[in-house]
Amino acid sequence: MLTAAPASRLLRFDNFELDVRAAELRKGGVKLRLQGQPIQVLAALLNSAGELVTREELRTQVWPAETFVDFDHSLHNAVARIREVLGDSAGTPRYIETLPRRGYRFIRTVERVGVEEPLPSAPTEPAPETPVAPARSKSRTILIAALLMIVVIAALLVLVSNLSHRAAATPSVSSIAVLPLDNFSGDPAQEYFADGMPMS
């Protein structure tokens, strides 16, 4: 998800081209290694070429509210990666100008190709879906937990019932009879074994 509502499918500057939908940056038709947050930051800057894009706007567009990261470090790394791929520098910028403690500005002309008409329902659809999904998964989790508890309780009741029936059915032993043993080996040296077993 590059931006909330991209105005164009392709954004061109110099001999670079950003395909917003595919999240690919190409130079002279050759795909460059830029992905993730850096390409999202570049898309935000290109969509507002010539204008200041504040740090807060970048945080809102690229880093979701539930993401816990060192935002300053992540943003600095993303812009540094973009500059490396574009052959740009912070000291003498050709593409991205840094406005200290405020944000960034893309300073080249950007040509927009394949302008897309925004769908009328696009801005309103994501807002209701976000709160509904967690509520649905939470209620599903509660239902599954309740069913598991019922199964465990039923299994425990069956186990206790079986154990109590076994205990009632097993007779208790009140006495033990010890019978004498005979030596059938025919060896008189083994007689001590037959005599000793009933004693122990």
LINCOR-V847394 format. One record per backbone hydrogen bond with DSSP energy under -1.0 kcal/mol. NH is the residue of the N-H (numbers start at 1). CO is the residue of the C=O. E is the energy in kcal/mol with one decimal. If there is no record, write none. Layout:
NH,CO,E ; NH,CO,E
//
This chain:
9,114,-1.1 ; 10,113,-2.3 ; 11,18,-2.1 ; 12,111,-3.0 ; 13,16,-1.8 ; 16,13,-3.0 ; 17,26,-2.4 ; 18,11,-3.0 ; 19,24,-3.1 ; 20,9,-2.8 ; 23,19,-1.3 ; 24,19,-1.7 ; 26,17,-3.0 ; 27,30,-2.7 ; 28,15,-2.2 ; 30,27,-1.6 ; 32,25,-3.4 ; 34,32,-1.6 ; 40,36,-1.5 ; 41,37,-2.7 ; 42,38,-2.4 ; 43,39,-2.1 ; 44,40,-2.0 ; 45,41,-2.2 ; 46,42,-2.8 ; 47,43,-2.3 ; 49,46,-1.4 ; 50,106,-2.7 ; 51,48,-2.3 ; 53,104,-3.1 ; 55,102,-2.2 ; 58,54,-2.1 ; 59,55,-2.4 ; 60,56,-2.4 ; 61,57,-2.4 ; 62,58,-2.8 ; 63,59,-1.4 ; 67,64,-1.8 ; 71,69,-1.4 ; 74,70,-2.7 ; 75,71,-3.1 ; 76,72,-2.4 ; 77,73,-2.5 ; 78,74,-2.3 ; 79,75,-2.5 ; 80,76,-2.4 ; 81,77,-2.3 ; 82,78,-2.2 ; 83,79,-2.6 ; 84,80,-2.1 ; 85,81,-2.2 ; 86,82,-2.6 ; 87,83,-1.2 ; 88,83,-2.8 ; 97,105,-3.2 ; 99,103,-2.8 ; 102,99,-2.4 ; 103,99,-2.4 ; 104,53,-2.3 ; 105,97,-2.2 ; 107,95,-3.0 ; 111,12,-3.3 ; 113,10,-2.8 ; 116,7,-1.8 ; 122,119,-1.0 ; 125,121,-2.0 ; 128,124,-1.0 ; 129,125,-1.5 ; 130,126,-1.8 ; 132,128,-1.4 ; 133,129,-2.2 ; 135,131,-1.3 ; 136,132,-2.4 ; 137,133,-2.3 ; 138,134,-2.4 ; 139,135,-2.4 ; 140,136,-2.0 ; 141,137,-2.1 ; 142,138,-2.2 ; 143,139,-2.2 ; 144,140,-2.4 ; 145,141,-2.4 ; 146,142,-2.4 ; 147,143,-2.3 ; 148,144,-2.4 ; 149,145,-2.1 ; 150,146,-2.1 ; 151,147,-2.2 ; 152,148,-2.4 ; 153,149,-2.5 ; 154,150,-2.4 ; 155,151,-2.3 ; 156,152,-2.3 ; 157,153,-2.3 ; 158,154,-2.2 ; 159,155,-2.2 ; 160,156,-2.7 ; 161,157,-2.3 ; 162,158,-2.4 ; 163,159,-2.3 ; 164,160,-2.2 ; 165,161,-2.0 ; 166,162,-2.1 ; 167,163,-2.2 ; 168,164,-1.8 ; 169,165,-2.1 ; 170,166,-1.9 ; 190,187,-1.7 ; 191,188,-1.3 ; 194,190,-1.1 ; 195,191,-2.1 ; 196,192,-2.2 ; 197,193,-1.6 ; 200,196,-1.0
//
